[in-house]
Amino acid sequence: MDCRCLLALLSLIWAGANAEVPSFPPGFDTLTAIDQGTLIFREKDRLDSGYQDLQVNLQMVLRDRRGSESRRDLQISQLEMENDGDRLLVVFDTPKAIRGTALLSYSHKAAPDDQWLYLPAHARVKKIASRNKSGPFLSSEFAYEDMALQEVEKFDYQLLGSEDCGSRTCFRVQRVPLDQYSGYSRQEVLLDHDALRVQRIEYFDRARRPLKVLTVDDYALHEDRFWKAARMHMENLQTGKSTELRWRDYRFATGLSADRDFSTNSLLRAR
């Protein structure tokens, strides 16, 4: 077999024979960099959609600049909404001191996102103000705005080019948050050509200095359609701290309900 044919076959097997591949309109290469960047993220959104709802277990590992670690176990639930952005619920199981702490996010396509935090020690639900969403989420290197679902409409895009990223070729797309309270001036996202899986995101602070780098790896194909990562690592370039997320046990279409499972009242019984 010709070497090029063998490589193509191995690539098909690796990508997953049943996985849908990205599709761009004729003349994509002739579009402006702004239109190309926007289309890449719209196609990524299309490939990621259709899951109905999902639940996943997660371990969060926090490391300081000296390498000392602390660990937390979480559960995440996510729900697609037909006429608006999706909903997200994060609930902490450990450590005991913050067990039951929960974050509820309603992402919106054309309005600021809504987020609420429940702290069991205070037994009340607190609305997070838009101007505070750039702050760290429970001492991690992820901001509250990172924990919201990233709707396509919340950014301006521009394709900066293509480049090697490990063994793959990736698009490098700049996205600029439209939210005036975002902690980022811009982000540069590397997405592989094969399936538009995010491989790396570089974050820049409001002074346009490099702030954080997120690397994403260990992808697996679920339900013959959805690529999901098993590991994310966020490094703060300015403080030396990092947070690692280890994802496991993805479950899809489990029958979650907007009213029952994603209301502010549901935060009070989150366990």
C-alpha positions as CSV (number, residue, x, y, z in Angstrom):
1,M,0.0,0.0,0.0
2,D,1.2,3.5,-0.9
3,C,2.5,5.3,2.3
4,R,0.2,8.2,1.8
5,C,-2.8,5.9,1.5
6,L,-1.8,4.1,4.7
7,L,-1.5,7.4,6.6
8,A,-4.9,8.5,5.3
9,L,-6.4,5.2,6.5
10,L,-4.8,5.4,9.9
11,S,-6.1,9.0,10.2
12,L,-9.6,7.9,9.4
13,I,-9.5,5.1,12.0
14,W,-8.0,7.4,14.6
15,A,-10.7,10.1,14.0
16,G,-13.5,7.7,14.4
17,A,-15.3,6.3,11.3
18,N,-18.7,7.5,12.5
19,A,-17.6,11.0,13.7
20,E,-18.9,13.8,11.6
21,V,-16.1,16.0,10.1
22,P,-16.1,19.8,9.7
23,S,-17.7,21.1,6.6
24,F,-17.2,24.6,5.2
25,P,-19.0,26.3,2.3
26,P,-17.4,26.6,-1.2
27,G,-15.1,29.6,-1.5
28,F,-14.1,29.4,2.2
29,D,-10.5,30.1,1.3
30,T,-11.5,33.4,-0.4
31,L,-13.4,34.8,2.5
32,T,-12.0,37.5,4.8
33,A,-10.1,36.3,7.9
34,I,-13.0,37.7,10.0
35,D,-15.6,35.6,8.1
36,Q,-13.4,32.5,8.2
37,G,-12.8,32.7,12.0
38,T,-16.6,33.2,12.5
39,L,-17.4,30.2,10.3
40,I,-14.9,28.0,12.1
41,F,-16.6,28.6,15.4
42,R,-20.1,28.3,14.0
43,E,-19.1,24.9,12.6
44,K,-17.6,23.9,15.9
45,D,-20.8,24.8,17.6
46,R,-22.8,22.7,15.1
47,L,-20.6,19.7,15.7
48,D,-20.8,20.0,19.5
49,S,-24.6,20.4,19.5
50,G,-27.4,17.8,19.7
51,Y,-26.4,16.1,22.9
52,Q,-29.7,17.2,24.7
53,D,-28.1,17.0,28.1
54,L,-25.0,15.6,29.7
55,Q,-23.5,14.7,33.1
56,V,-19.9,14.2,34.0
57,N,-17.7,13.7,37.0
58,L,-14.7,15.8,37.5
59,Q,-11.6,16.1,39.7
60,M,-10.0,19.6,40.1
61,V,-6.4,19.7,41.1
62,L,-5.0,23.1,42.3
63,R,-1.3,23.7,42.4
64,D,0.6,26.6,43.7
65,R,3.9,27.9,42.2
66,R,5.8,25.5,44.5
67,G,3.9,22.4,43.3
68,S,1.8,21.9,46.4
69,E,-1.6,20.3,45.5
70,S,-5.2,20.4,46.8
71,R,-8.0,18.3,45.2
72,R,-11.7,18.7,44.8
73,D,-14.3,16.4,43.3
74,L,-17.2,17.9,41.3
75,Q,-20.2,17.0,39.3
76,I,-21.2,18.9,36.2
77,S,-24.6,18.9,34.5
78,Q,-25.3,20.6,31.2
79,L,-28.6,21.2,29.3
80,E,-29.2,22.4,25.7
81,M,-31.9,25.1,25.4
82,E,-33.9,25.5,22.2
83,N,-34.2,29.3,21.9
84,D,-31.3,30.5,24.1
85,G,-27.8,29.6,25.3
86,D,-27.3,26.4,27.3
87,R,-27.4,25.9,31.0
88,L,-24.6,24.6,33.3
89,L,-24.6,23.4,36.9
90,V,-21.4,22.7,38.9
91,V,-21.7,21.0,42.3
92,F,-18.7,20.2,44.6
93,D,-18.6,16.9,46.5
94,T,-15.3,17.3,48.2
95,P,-13.6,18.6,50.3
96,K,-16.1,18.4,53.1
97,A,-15.7,22.1,53.9
98,I,-17.3,23.1,50.6
99,R,-19.5,20.1,49.9
100,G,-22.7,21.2,48.3
101,T,-21.3,24.5,46.9
102,A,-22.9,25.0,43.5
103,L,-22.6,27.3,40.5
104,L,-25.5,27.7,38.1
105,S,-24.9,29.4,34.7
106,Y,-27.4,30.5,32.1
107,S,-25.6,31.5,29.0
108,H,-27.4,33.8,26.6
109,K,-26.7,34.5,22.9
110,A,-27.6,38.2,22.9
111,A,-27.5,39.3,26.6
112,P,-25.1,39.1,29.5
113,D,-25.0,35.6,31.1
114,D,-26.6,35.0,34.4
115,Q,-24.7,33.1,37.2
116,W,-25.6,32.2,40.7
117,L,-23.5,30.8,43.5
118,Y,-24.8,28.7,46.4
119,L,-22.6,28.5,49.5
120,P,-23.9,26.0,52.1
121,A,-22.2,27.8,55.0
122,H,-24.4,30.8,54.3
123,A,-27.4,28.8,53.2
124,R,-28.3,31.3,50.5
125,V,-28.0,31.8,46.7
126,K,-26.0,34.8,45.5
127,K,-26.2,36.3,42.1
128,I,-22.8,37.0,40.6
129,A,-22.6,40.6,39.2
130,S,-21.4,40.9,35.6
131,R,-18.5,43.0,36.7
132,N,-17.3,40.3,39.0
133,K,-17.2,37.4,36.4
134,S,-13.5,37.9,35.7
135,G,-12.7,36.9,39.2
136,P,-11.3,33.4,40.1
137,F,-13.8,30.6,40.6
138,L,-13.2,29.2,44.1
139,S,-9.5,29.9,44.2
140,S,-8.8,28.1,40.9
141,E,-7.1,29.5,37.8
142,F,-10.5,29.4,36.0
143,A,-12.5,32.6,36.1
144,Y,-16.3,32.6,36.6
145,E,-16.6,33.6,32.9
146,D,-14.6,30.5,31.9
147,M,-17.2,28.4,33.7
148,A,-20.0,29.7,31.6
149,L,-20.7,28.0,28.2
150,Q,-19.0,29.9,25.4
151,E,-21.8,30.9,23.0
152,V,-20.6,31.8,19.5
153,E,-22.3,35.2,19.6
154,K,-20.3,36.4,22.6
155,F,-17.1,37.0,20.6
156,D,-15.7,38.6,17.5
157,Y,-13.4,36.3,15.5
158,Q,-10.5,36.4,13.1
159,L,-8.5,33.6,11.5
160,L,-4.8,34.2,12.1
161,G,-3.6,31.2,10.1
162,S,-2.8,27.5,10.3
163,E,0.1,25.9,12.1
164,D,1.4,22.6,13.4
165,C,0.2,21.7,16.9
166,G,1.8,18.4,18.0
167,S,1.0,15.8,15.3
168,R,-1.9,17.8,13.9
169,T,-2.5,20.9,11.9
170,C,-4.6,23.6,13.7
171,F,-6.4,26.8,12.9
172,R,-5.3,29.7,15.0
173,V,-8.3,31.9,15.6
174,Q,-8.4,35.1,17.6
175,R,-11.6,35.8,19.5
176,V,-12.3,39.0,21.3
177,P,-15.0,39.0,24.1
178,L,-17.8,41.4,23.5
179,D,-18.6,41.6,27.2
180,Q,-17.2,44.8,28.6
181,Y,-16.6,43.1,32.0
182,S,-14.5,40.3,30.6
183,G,-11.1,39.9,32.2
184,Y,-9.6,39.2,28.7
185,S,-8.6,41.6,25.9
186,R,-8.5,38.6,23.6
187,Q,-7.9,34.9,23.3
188,E,-6.1,32.9,20.7
189,V,-7.5,29.4,20.1
190,L,-5.9,26.5,18.4
191,L,-8.5,24.0,16.9
192,D,-7.4,21.0,14.9
193,H,-8.5,20.7,11.3
194,D,-9.8,17.2,11.7
195,A,-12.7,17.8,14.1
196,L,-12.3,21.4,15.4
197,R,-11.3,20.1,18.9
198,V,-9.7,22.8,21.0
199,Q,-6.1,22.0,21.7
200,R,-4.9,25.2,23.3
201,I,-6.2,28.6,24.3
202,E,-3.9,31.6,25.1
203,Y,-5.5,34.3,27.2
204,F,-4.4,37.9,27.3
205,D,-5.4,40.3,30.2
206,R,-6.9,43.7,29.8
207,A,-3.5,45.2,29.5
208,R,-2.9,42.8,26.5
209,R,-0.2,40.9,28.4
210,P,-0.1,37.1,28.3
211,L,-2.1,35.9,31.3
212,K,-3.0,32.2,31.1
213,V,-2.7,29.1,28.8
214,L,-5.2,26.3,28.7
215,T,-4.1,23.0,27.1
216,V,-6.7,20.3,26.3
217,D,-5.9,16.7,25.5
218,D,-6.9,13.0,25.8
219,Y,-10.0,13.3,23.6
220,A,-12.3,10.4,23.2
221,L,-15.3,9.9,20.9
222,H,-18.7,9.5,22.7
223,E,-22.0,8.3,21.3
224,D,-20.1,8.0,17.9
225,R,-20.4,11.8,17.6
226,F,-19.1,14.0,20.4
227,W,-15.4,14.5,21.1
228,K,-14.8,15.1,24.8
229,A,-11.5,15.8,26.5
230,A,-10.4,13.9,29.6
231,R,-7.9,16.5,30.7
232,M,-7.6,20.3,30.8
233,H,-4.7,22.2,32.3
234,M,-4.9,26.0,33.0
235,E,-1.6,27.7,33.8
236,N,-1.4,31.2,35.1
237,L,1.7,32.7,33.4
238,Q,1.8,35.7,35.8
239,T,1.5,33.8,39.2
240,G,2.9,30.4,38.4
241,K,-0.3,28.7,39.7
242,S,-2.2,26.1,37.8
243,T,-5.5,24.1,37.8
244,E,-6.0,20.7,36.2
245,L,-9.4,19.3,35.4
246,R,-9.7,15.5,35.0
247,W,-13.0,14.5,33.3
248,R,-14.5,11.1,33.5
249,D,-17.8,9.2,33.1
250,Y,-19.6,11.3,30.5
251,R,-23.3,10.5,30.3
252,F,-25.6,11.9,27.5
253,A,-29.4,12.4,27.2
254,T,-30.1,11.5,30.9
255,G,-33.4,13.3,31.0
256,L,-32.4,16.5,32.8
257,S,-35.1,19.2,33.1
258,A,-34.7,23.0,33.0
259,D,-37.2,23.6,35.7
260,R,-36.3,20.7,38.0
261,D,-32.5,20.6,37.6
262,F,-31.4,24.1,36.5
263,S,-33.4,26.5,38.5
264,T,-32.1,28.7,41.4
265,N,-34.2,26.5,43.7
266,S,-32.3,23.5,42.6
267,L,-29.1,25.0,44.0
268,L,-30.6,24.6,47.5
269,R,-30.8,20.9,47.1
270,A,-27.6,20.4,45.1
271,R,-25.6,17.6,46.7
